[in-house]
Amino acid sequence: MANGFDERTWRKRLEELRRALASEDEGAAEWRKPVELDQQSVGRLSRMDAMQQQAMADAEARRRKSDIARIDAALKRLDDGEYGWCLGCGEAIAEKRLEIDPMATQCVGCAA
């Protein structure tokens, strides 16, 4: 990479993050199922709690899908030789910033 980052290290890290998120998503599928209306086995408050848990699981699923899309975009930037470069100003993104958010597309200055 032109900015001095080790491409293999970043690719491995991004792919591991992607696998972890995909695995989490598979494990959480049960929580996203529709809440059944069965007043005999689930009381009103229990059903409300189940609906709240379902809503939180849906929000988490959307976050994971968004993160996976960001990872895919970062992997594409790696393929294109553009990973680690700010999309705003074209300068190198600090390695410490990428350690915190390996999908970052902007340097600290442009992100602010």
N, C-alpha and C positions, 0 to 999 in steps of 0.2 A: 504494500500500500504506500502511496506517495507520502502520507503523513507520518509514517514510521510505526504504525500500529501493527501488531502481529495478526495477520488475517485469520490464520488457523485458530488461534486462541479465541478471537471474537466470534468466529463462525461456530465453534464448538459451544461456547457459552450461550449464544442465541438459540442454537438447536436444542440444547438441554432445557432452556427456559420454555421453548415451544412445546417440547415433549411433556414437561411438567404441567403446563397449562392445559394441554389436551387431555392428560390423564385426570387432572382435577375435574375437568368438564364432564368426562365420562362418569366419574364417581358421584357427581352431584346431580345426575339426571333424575334420580328418584325424587329429589326435593322439588323439582320443577313440574312434576306431574300435577294435573288439575286436582283440586281438593273436592272430594266426593261429598255430596249433600246426604248425610245419613244421620239424622237427629238421634237415632237410638244409640249409635256407637260413639258419636262425637257430639258433645254439647256445643251450644252457641259460642261460648268463649274459647273452647278448644278449637272449633272450626275457624274462628277469627285468628287464633294463634297460628294455625296451620296455613291460613291464607297469607299471613304476614311472613312466615318462613318461606313460603313459595315466592312471594314478591322479592324477598331478599336474595333467594337463590337465582331468580331471573336476573336481578341486577348484577349479581356476581358473574353469571354466565355472559351477560353483555360485556362486562369489563374484560373477562377472559378472551372473548372473541375479538374485542378491540385490541388487546395486547398481542394476540396472535397475528392480527393484521399488521400491527406495527413491527412485529418481529419479521414477518414475511417481507415487508418493505425494507427493513434493515439488511436482510439477507440479499435482497436484490441490489441494494446499494453496494454490498460487499462484492457481488458478482460484477457489477459495473465499475468497480474501483472508486466508488464515491463515498464509501463508509468512513465516518469520522470527520467529514467535511461539513461545515455549516451550510445549510440550504439558503440562509439569509445573506451572509456576507462572503461565503466561500473560504473562510479561514478554518483552520483545524479546530475541531472540538476537543477540549481538554480531556485527557484520558481519565482523570478523576470524575468528570461529568459522565463519561460513558460507563465507568464502573458503577455509578449510582443508577443510571438509566441507559443501558446498552442500546436502546432504540432511539435515543435522542437524535434529533435532526438539526438542532441549532446550538450554537455556542451560548454561553451564559449571557453575553451581552445582547444577542439577538432575541433570546428567549424572554428577557426582561422587558 
